[in-house]
């Protein structure tokens, strides 16, 4: 018990020191978390008073599809002894391109359309979505600073990260990565609009396959056996159905919650792409093929959104 209390005190001290060294990030995380919780509370209240059961079913199935795709990619790693860095960077670039296009075509543009129906055309509608974007960025920036995790390109990050095993640091990093994807799926199905939710879920699921493979291979590099690395990588995909329920709840309350949540999910996904995925694809010197992969992923998602929407 004394050891547990000592560890808890050390963690609190580490978080306090991190907050003191990054006060504006700490305030931003507090503000974004409070806003997200308010949206979620409003959505849960509405859920108790009449959200369509079909919307919940769509969001749950969408989240499970994201999880299933991650698991498929992770299991592919079992039969591979290794994968070339260049190939992995191209796959991650493709996934990044799909995430960027999904943020633009399946989140920002529908969010603007929904906001225009509530506050009118022009700057007011844009301001609603920009508010959501800012909240999403603040939320992910705060989680990035205050959650210990690791990336191949930057090493351990966050408070007292050196104390944790490298495998757990990778797992926490994957969790931070998958949460906004799940939230985006839930937001996409908030109004039961298949023209928003289906392309978004398809894009996230498709890009989760190479992403799950890359994560499993990275976990193998930390010393895990192929099967254990695949299982850990697949389990990380469980954040997607959980995130989908959170996203659905956030966007199902007040009328303005829907476009704000669309912006929030887009901001969180764009942050992950810029802060984590793109630097990872460039660290081995494969910037050009990774960029080509990103553009291919962007084009594929644009086509998918048009074909399904």
Secondary structure, 3 states (H helix, E strand, C coil): CHHHHHHHHHHHHHHHHHHHHCHHHHHHHHHHHHHHHHHHHHHHHHHHCCCCHHHHHHHHHHHHHHHHHHHHHHHHHHHCCCCCHHHHHHHHHHHHHHHHHHHHHHHHHHHHHHHHHHHCCCHHHHHHHHHHHHHHHHHHHHHHHHCCEEECCCEEECCCHHHCCHHHHHHHHHHHHHHHHHHHHHHHCCCCCHHHHHHHHHHHHHHHHHHHHHHHHHHHHCCCCHHHHHHHHHHHCHHHHHHHHHHHHHCCCCHHHHHHHHHHHHHHHHHHHHHHHHHHHHCCCCHHHHHHHHHHHHHHHHHHHHHHC
